[in-house]
Amino acid sequence: MATVNFYLDKVDKQGLAPIHLRINCDGTQVKISTGKKVVKSDFDKANQSVKSDNQEAQSINNYLTYLKDRAEELLNGSYKKRYTTNELKELLLEQVNAYKQDSNVSVVKEQMALYGKPITFIDLFAGAGGFSEGFLQAEENNKFFDFLVANDINENSELTHVVRYNEQLGLDAEFLCQDITEPDFIDNLLTKVNGKTVDVVCGGPPCQSFSLAGKRKKFDKKDDLFSHYLEVIKILRPKYFVMENVKGILTKEQGKIKDVILQEINSIVDIQEIPKLTSFLKKLKKSASINQFLLDCFVKRIEFESVTDFQIESLKESYIKSVDAKFRQIIPKMVDYRTSKTDERVSTIRHGFNMLIRNKQWEKLKRDIIKEKDFCNIDNDFFVGAFTDFLTELDNQSIINKIESAFSSLGIPQEYKEIRTEILTALKVYDYSFEECINAIAELCSDSQKEALSEIIDSIKLYRIEAPFVANASNYGVPQNRERVLFIGCRKDQPFISQIPHTVSEEEKVSVFEALYDLDFIGNNEEARYYQEVDLKSKYNGSTSKMTSLIKQRGIDGKLKSGKKMTFAEWSKTGRLIDRYKNASAPFYVRNFESLERGEKSFDPLHNHKTSNQNEDVVNRLEIILNEGDYKQAQEKLEKKGLSSNKRNYNVLKPDKQSPTVMTIPDDYVHYNSPRALTVREMARLQSFDDSFVFQGKRSTGGNNRKTELPQFTLVGNAVPPLLARAVASEILKNIK
């Protein structure tokens, strides 16, 4: 029977006694120094803990408990039947050394010096940090990335960021845990940036719920995130920005949503160049054939682009008040006093102006209502119609349409119809995007004037983008067929980037087997904290040579002939971060911020490698699906065995191919060699995360908790594959000036 306890060694010159871990097993002993020392009187031998009078009692006791648990697990709970004393000592010393390294180095570690200039970046909608990880791996032409700020709304994203980048890598990168739609978001972001220039912004704002021309159909919480992302771009004016999204955005509403996104990007202007356009419009006014009032409207509307978010509200209010003043001039001439005060059509016009003036307040109310609607899961029920109707009524275009309808039914006398037309025209111009303004102005110009306008617009547009780029992650050394759309905005003073060159050829693509084979030593409802050697000969008797041939020596980017060579699995274990981070501490796991505060850290050699507890029927179902190689082909056998399922699909991984797109639910996938779901670590490998990247917090969650929690599986499934992000970052570093 094995026993595990702690004892104090001889007191040193400072009067402190080292705490040792002792394992007695079958007449042999294993003794390991924990690296912690206390005054003898501070140690409670009976309770095997440091007394509470000691200032470090809580953190030391957490550490001792952790070590004892790991020792007992190795002795009694491991799926490997028996360890030698040397193996026990080696495994436990690995964790002791990781703890010492973490506690002996300051939070901000000294980075390895590199020649060249750091290029700054921030990561919005960061999630786990796929973009961040890839950007920090990149190094080109003596240039590398300096991480300033990440942002997301979920606490577990922040926890994963803090542990990875602050605690482990020792960076001083900030994290802003706030909804990008909040009114003070940009102010708080600028505070985090702390006056530094931001060279690159990356992020993946969801655009899936967008509807044509920016109108919302479902009023989802995610509706306006894209627009707010671009507001950040307008303020920071980075040299490049990268916006990632699902491939379906290209074909949504016959491709018109893609056009709206490109239009919005093209509407970001260089404020310093705006005077060129206003001067052009003033020259146009000299032409008698052009509507002078309409040009005045365009001049006022263009001014919106040249001011800050705070100033724009004042300009918009002034614009609508000038239109309202024109209406007040004519209404007494059109109807009598009583009618002007009681007629609902007149009231509609007046109140519509008030609503447009109070647009900022209405937008805030809409955001609050949408959040509550989302929180209460209002969709596909008797409530959603009323919510949608109400929120639609608050849209500028809806308000303007009602004003126009009220004018139409008023029966305007002929002599006032021109003024009515001017009022309605002014309101339409007010709601135009910058791109729509330019197109409308061009319609007023002669051919020679259009040419001059085109030159001005080229100088005014701050970013160049021709079309989005479809990137398949498998073309960048990721063992996964994951297609994503990248919108790459290039500031006009920077070299143009239209696509990201592939880093691997079709023949060089990484297979599922070479990504996961060394992790295939775990069964159903098991957790592995240590790597185990996988004997391919016994596991694949008869096909060993075929499976071994899938394991290839690669460079860091996946190429078969590129610099330092290791297998994909070896790169995952060693880590792909550049030499700058050689001083990084050992990776660790914590459950939450409270655990981090208390020092409850788990320094296991292997993290996030735990399988689901699937019952016998599920295991038998998966075995049939695995043997058939396809869920649809297995349906008949499943029905005969009484093992059919309502589940829409199971994806059986093919060892010699790339995996399908990794999502957030592990039970959707069947391991290529075992009837089980994947672990977080295996899904992370398929996403190209290094093993040293530990996903924090809960492993999984379900039901409505998925709306508010971001567990490990969701962090992995929603992430940008780091090797894809690395390719993007490398291309930017090659070009950026």
N, C-alpha and C positions, 0 to 999 in steps of 0.2 A: 504494500500500500504506500503510495507516494504522499509526502507531506511537503507543504510550501510555507515558509515563514521568513520573517526578517529578524536580523540580530545586529547589534552594534559592535564594530571593531574597535581596536585600541584608539584612545584619544590622541589627537595630533597636538602640535605645539600651540595651536590656537584654542585648545580646549574643546575641540569638536570631534565627535565620534562618527565615522563613516557608517552609513546604513548599508547592509549587505542582504541580498536575497539568497536564501539557502533552500535547496531542493534535496530531500532524502528519498531515495528510490532504490529498493532492492539492495540495501547495504552500501550503495554508492551515494556520494554527495556532489552537488553542483553549487558552487558559490560564485556570486556575481556582485560586484560593487554597483550600487544604484547611482552613484555620483552625487548623492545627497549626504549632508553632514548636519548633525544637531548636537546640542549639549545633552549629555547622558540623561539628565533629570527631565528633559523634554520628551523623552520617548516612553510611551506606555507599552511595556512588553506584553502585558496580558491582552490588550486590545490590538496590539500590532499596529499602532498608529502614533503620530506625533500629537502631543497635547495641544489643546486649543490656545494655550498661552503663547505659543510660538507664532510669530507673525506670518510665517510661511506654512502654517499647519494645513490649511485647506488645500493649497496646490500640491504640497508634498504628499499628503494622504491620498489625493486623487491619483497621483502618479503611482504610489505604492499599490493601491487597489488595482489599477490598470495592469501593472506588472504581474501581480499575483494571479489575476484573472487569465492573463495570457499564458502564464506558466501552467496553471491547472488545465487550461484548454489543450495545450500541447501534450500534457500527460494523459488526460482522460477523454477529451472530446474530439480529438482529431480523427479525420478519416484515414490518415496514415497510422498504421497500427502501433508502431513503436519507434521512438527516436533514441539514438545513442546519446550518452551524456555530452559528447562533443557537439552533436547537432543541437541539442537543447541549449547549450551555452552559447553557441554561435547565433542562433535565432533570437535569443533574449538579449544578447549583447548588441545586436543590430538595432533593437528598439531603444535600449539604454543610450546608445551613442546618438541616436536621432534626438532623443529628449535632451541630452547634454548640449548638442549643437544648437537646438532651438533656444534653450534657456541661457546660453552663454553669449549669444550674438544679439546685438541691438536690433530693433525692429527695422530701421532703415540701414540696410547693409551696404558696405562699400562696393560699388559696381566696378567690374574690370574696366580699365580705361580702354577706349577705342579711339583711333584716329578718325577724324571727320566730324560731321555735324549731326546732332540728333534732330530728327524731324518729328514734330509734335503731333499727337492725334488724340481724339476723344471718341468714345464708343457709346452711342445712344441705343436704347433698346438692347442692352448688352446681354441680358440673360446670363448664361454660364460664363460667357467671355470667349466665344469662338473667334470673333474678329480680333479681339485683344490678343489672344494667344498667337494667332497667325502673324499679326503685325510685329509682335515682339520676337518672333523667330526670324524675321526677315533682316537681311543685311546685304547691301549692294553698293559698290563703288565707295566704300568707306562711309556709307550713310546707314543709319539705323533709326528706329523709332523710339521716341520718348513718350510714355503713356501719361497723360494728364488727368483725365476724368472718364469714368464710366457712369452710365445712368440706366436705371430700370425701376419699376414700381414695386418689385417684390423683395422682401427682406432676405430670402434665401439666395437671391442673386447677389445681394450685397455681402452676405456672409461668405459665399463662395469666392467673391472678388477679394474681400479682406484677407481671407486665409491664403489664397493663392498669391496675390500680388503684393500685399503689405507684409504679412507675416512670413510667408515662405520665401518670396523673391526679394523682399526688403525694399520695394519701390514706395515712393510717396504719392502714388496715384490716388486721387480722391474718388469717392463714390457718392452720387446724388440719388437718393432713393425717393423719387417724386414723380408724379404723373406729369408728362410733358404738356398736358393741356391746362395745367394750373396757371393762373394769371402771373404768379411770381416765379415761374420755372426759369425763365431766361435770366432773371436777376440772380437767382441762386446758382445757376450754372456759371455765370460770369464770376461770381464770388469764388467758386471752386477753381476756375481757370486762373484766377489771381493775376490778371494783367498779362498773361503770357499769350503769344501769338499761337493760334491753332492752325497748323498746316493742313491737316486732313481730318475729316469727320466721316465716320462709318456708322452703319446701323441698318436695321431692317424694320422700318415702320410698317405694320400691316395695312395693306390697301385693299384687301379682299372684299370689304363691305362697301367700297366706293360704288356709287352709281353715276350714271351719265351726267357730265357737266357739273360734277360736285354735288348733285342732289342726292339726298339719302333716302333709301327705301325702308330700311329697317331701323335706322337710328341706333346702330350698334355703338358700344363704348369705344370701339376702335375706328369709328368712321373718320375722324378728323386728324388722326395721328400723322398722316403723311404731310398735311398742310403745316402742322406744328413743327415737324422735322425741318421743312423748308424755311420756316421762320427763324430757326436756329442758324441755318446756313446764311440767311440774309444778314444776320447780326455778326456772325463770326467771320464770314467771307473767306473760308479756307481755300487753299490752292486747289485741292481736290476734295470731292465727297463721293462716297460709295453708298448706294442704297440697294439693299437686297430684298427680293420678294419671290413669291411662288411663280412658277412658269405660267400658271393660268391667268395671271394678270394681263398677259399679252393678247389673249383672245376674249377677255371679258367684254360683253356688249359689242361683239364684232370688232374688237381692237380699239374701240373709241376711248376706253378708259386709259389705255396706254398713251393715246394721243393727248388726253387731258393732263396726264402726268408730265409728258414732255413739254406741253404748253406751259405748265406751271414752272418747270425748271427754266424754260426760256424766258419767263417773265421776271426772273431775278435780275435786277439791273445794277449797273455801276452808278451809284449816286452822283459821283463827280461828273459824269457825262450827261446827266439830265438836262442841264442848261442848253446843250446843243439842240435837243428836241424841242424845248419850249421856244427857242429862237426860231426854229424852223416853222413852228405853228404860228408864231406872230407874223412871219413873212407871208404865210398862206392867207392870213386875214386880209392882206392888202388886195387879194384877188376878189373882185366884186361878185364873181359867180359862186363863191363858196359861202355856205351858211355861217355867218359870223358867230351867232349864238352857240352853234354846235362846236365850233372851234374853241370858244371860251370854256365850254364844258370839258373838252379834252385837256385843255391847259390845266384846269383845276384838278381833273382826275389824275393827270401825270404827276402832279405835285405830291400825291399820296406816296409815290415811290421814293421820294427824296428825303423823307423824314423818318424819325424813330417811331417805334410802336406807341410811345406815349404821346408824341406830337400828332400822330395820324388821327386820333380821336377828335382832336380839336378841328382839324381840317375837314374831316367828314361832317362834323356837326355844322360847320360854317357852310359847307356845300349844300346840305339839305335845307338849312335855314334860308339860303338865298332862293332856292326853288319854292319854298313855302311862302316867301315874301312876294314872289311873282303871282302865286295863287291868291294871296290876300288882296292883291291889287284888283283882280278881276272879279272875285266872287260877289262883291256888293253890286256890281254892274249886271250880274247874271241872274241873281235871285234876290227876293226881298229879305229883310232882316230876320223875320221869323223863320223863314225857310232855311236861311243860312245857319240858324242855331238848332233847328230840329230835324232837318232832313238827314236821313241815314247815309245818303250818298255823299253829301258834303262832310258829314262827320267821318265817314270812311277815309276820305282824302286827308282831312286834318289829322286824324288819329294815326293814319299810315305814316305821315311825316314824323309824328312824335315817336313812333316805333322805330323808324329808321335812325332818328337822332340818338335813340337809346339802344342802339345795336349792341354795344359792348355789354350792357347789362342783360339784354335778352340772351346773348351768347353764353354768358355765365349761367343763366337759369337753365338753358338747354343742356349744358354740360352736366349740371347737377341732376336734372331729371333723367338724362340718359344713364348716369351712374346708378341711380336708384332703380331704374328699369332693369338694368343689367344685374344688379344685386338681387333683385326679386325674381329673376329669370322670366320676365314678361316677354313671351314670344309664343306664337302658335296657340293663342288662347283668346278669350273674349275681351281681354284688356288691351291687347296690342294695337288694335285698330284705332281706339281713342287716343292712345299715346302718339301713334304715328301721325294721325290727323292734326293733333295739337302742335306737335313739333314742326310739322310741315308748314303750319300757319305762321310760324316765327321766322321762316326763311325769307331773306330779302326779296328774292324773286317772287315769292307768293304775295308778299305785301305790295310790291310794285304792280303785280297783276290785278290785285283788288282795287288799287287806286285807279288803274286804267279802266277797269270795268265800271267803277263809279262814275268816271268822267263820261264814258260812252252812254250811260243811261240818263245822264243829266240833261241831255239835249242842248248842247252848247250852241249859242248863236254863232252864225257864220263869222262875224267880226272878231270873235274871241278864239276861233279854232286854231289860229296860228300860235297863240300863246299856250293853249292846251297842248299842242304838239310839242312845243319847246319844253314844257314841264315834263311831259312823258319821256321825251328824248333825254333830258338831263338825268332822269331817274335811271334809265337804261344804261347810260354811260357811267353813272355812279357805280353800278353793279358789274361793270366790265372788268375782266382781268386785263393786265397790261398788254398781253398778246392780242386780245380782242380789240383793245384801243388802237393798236398799231395797224391791225388789219382794216379797221373802219377808217382810220385816217388815210391809209393808202388808197381807199376807194374814192377819196375826194381829190386825189392828186393826178396831175398829168403824167405822161410817161417820164419826162425829164425830172419832175418832182419826185416821182416814185424811186428813181435811181438815187437821188440825193437822200431820200428818206431811208433807203436800204443801207446806205453807207453809215448813216447816223445810228441806225439800229444795231448794226454790227459792232459799233464802238460802245453802245450802251449795254448790250447783253453781257452780263458778267461771266456766264458759264456757257461753254460749248458742249453740246451733246447732240448726236445725230440719231442714235437709236439705242435701245437697251441691248445688252449682250447676254445670251443664254450660256450659262456655264454648267457643264456636267462635272460634278466633283471627282468622278473617276478619272478624268483627264488630268488631274492634278495630284495623283498619288493617293487618293482616298479610295478605300475598298468598297465603294458604294455608288450606285447609279442615282445620284441626287441632282436633279436639274433645278437650277435657280436662275432668276433674272437679276442682272446687275445693271443699275443705272449709274454710270460714272460721269459725274459732272467735273469738267476741267475748266478752271478759271482761265480767262482769256490770255493771261500773261504766261501760261504754262503750256508745255507740249501736250498735244492732243492724244488721249488714250481712248481707243474705240473698242478694244478687246484685250483679253488676257491670254497670252500664248500658252498652249498646253505644255505641261512639264513632263508628261509621259506619253508615249505612243500607245496605240491600241494593243500592241503586243506586250507592252511593259506594264499594263494596268495591274494593280494589286488585287489579289484574289481574297475571298473570305477566309480560306484556309490559312494562308500565310499571315493573315491578321490575327487569327484566333487560335491557331493550333496549340500554342504553348499555354493556353488557359483552359484547355479541355481536360481538366482533372477534377471536375466538380460534378456532383449529382443533384438530384431533386432535393429541395429544401436543405441545402448546405451553404455554409459561408466559409470562404477561404481567405485567410489573412497572410498566407505565405505562398510564394511560388513553389510549384512542385515540378520535378522533371517528368516530361511526357515521353513515354517509350512508344515511338511510332511503329516499331517493328511488331510489338505485341498487339497494339491497338488496331493496326491495319494489316494484319497477316494476309499476305497474298497480293496486296496492293501498296506495299510500303514504298517501293521505288516511284510509283506514280504520284503518291501524295508528297513524298520528299521533293520531287521535281518542281512542285509548286512553290517551294521556299527559295527565294532568290536574294542575292546580295544587291543592295540598292544604296544610292546616295540619299541624302536627307529629303530630297524632293521626289523620290521614287524612281529616278532614272537608274537603269541597270549599270551604266558606265558613268559614274559621277562621283569624283572626290572620295572622301571617306565612305567605306561601304559597310553596311550591316543589313540584316534582314529587317523587314517592317516591324516584327515583334521586338527585335533588339533595339531599334530606334525608339519604340514605344517605352521600353524599360529604361533606356539610357536617358532619353529626353532629347528634344529637337531644339531647345532654346540655345541661342548663340553663347559664345564664351563669356559674354558680359555677365552672365548669371551663374558663374561657377561657384560663387559663394552662397548659393541658395541653401536654405535649411531643408531638412528632410520633410517630406509631405506628411500631413496629419489630417485627421477627421475630427470634427466637433458636431454636436447635434444642433446647437443654436448659439446665439450670442451670449446667453447666460453661461453656457458651458465653456465658451472661449474665455469669458471673464474669470471663471473659477479655475482655469487651467486644465479642464477635463479633456485632454487631447489624446487621441489614439495614433501612435506612431507605428502602424503596421507596415510591413514591407509591401503588402498588396492591399489595395482599398477597393470598395464598391463591387466586390465579387461575391455576390450572394444570389442564390436561385430562389424562385418562388416555391411556396409549399403547395404543389398541385396534387389533387387527390388521384386515386387509382384510375378512375374513369378518364380523367383528363390525360394522364400519362399514357394510358392505352390508346386513347384517341390520337394523341400526337405520334405514337409509334406507328400506327397505321398510315397516317398522313406522311410521315417521314419515309416509310417503306415505299409508298406509292409515288412519292416525290412531288405530289401536287394535291391541294385540298379538293379541287373539283373531281379529280380522278379517284379520290378516296371516298367520295360520298356514298357510293353503293355499298362498299364494305362497312362503312361506319353505320349505315342504316341496319344492315344485317346483324351487326354486333350490338345494336342498341346504343351506339355511341355518337349518333348524329348531334349536331349542335346548331343553335341559331346564329352563331357567330358568322359574320359576313365573310371573313377570309382569314386564312393562315398563310403566312409567307414562309415557305421552306427554303432555307439558305442552301445555295449550291456551292460546295467547297472550291470549285475551280472558276467560279464567276464572281462578279461583284454583287453585293447585297442590294435589295430594293431600298427605296428611301427609308431611312430610319425615322420612325415617328416616336410618339411618347408613351405607347402602351407595349410593354415587352411581350405580353401574351399573344401579340399578333404575329410573332416570329417563332419558327421552330429551328433549333440548332441543327446544323448539318449532320451531326454524328450521334446526337442523343435526343430522346423524346422529352424535351424540356424547353422552357422559354430562355431568353438571354438574360444575362446579368447586366447591371449598369456598366460595369467595366468592359464587357464585350461590346455593348452598344457604343460605348465611348471609343473603343478601338476602331469600330466601323466608321466612326465620325472623324478619326485620326487624332483624337486627344491623346497626349502622352499619359502613361500610367501615373506619373507624378502629379497630374492634375486631379485633385480629389473633389468629388461632388459632395457638397455638404448637406446637412439637414435630413429630412425624412427621405426614405428610399422611394416610396410611392404614396399615392393618395387616391381617393375615388369620390364619386358623386359630386355634390356641389362644392366640395373642398377644392376641386380642380380650378375653380374660378378665383380663389384667393391664395392658394398655396402653389408653390413651384418646387415640387420634390425632385429628387435626383433624375428619375427617368424623363421628366419633362424638361429639365435643364439640358439633358443630353439631346433629346429629340428635337428641340427647338433651335439648337445651336447652328451657327455657320461652321462647317468643317474647318478646323484650323489650317490644314494644308491648302485648302482653297483660298482662305484668307491670306495665307502666306504668299501665294502666287500673286494675288492682287497687290499686296503690300510691296512685293519685290518689283513689280512693274511700275508702281508709283515711284519707288526709290530710284529706279533707272532713269526716270523722266523728270522728276521734280527739280525745279530750280530754286 
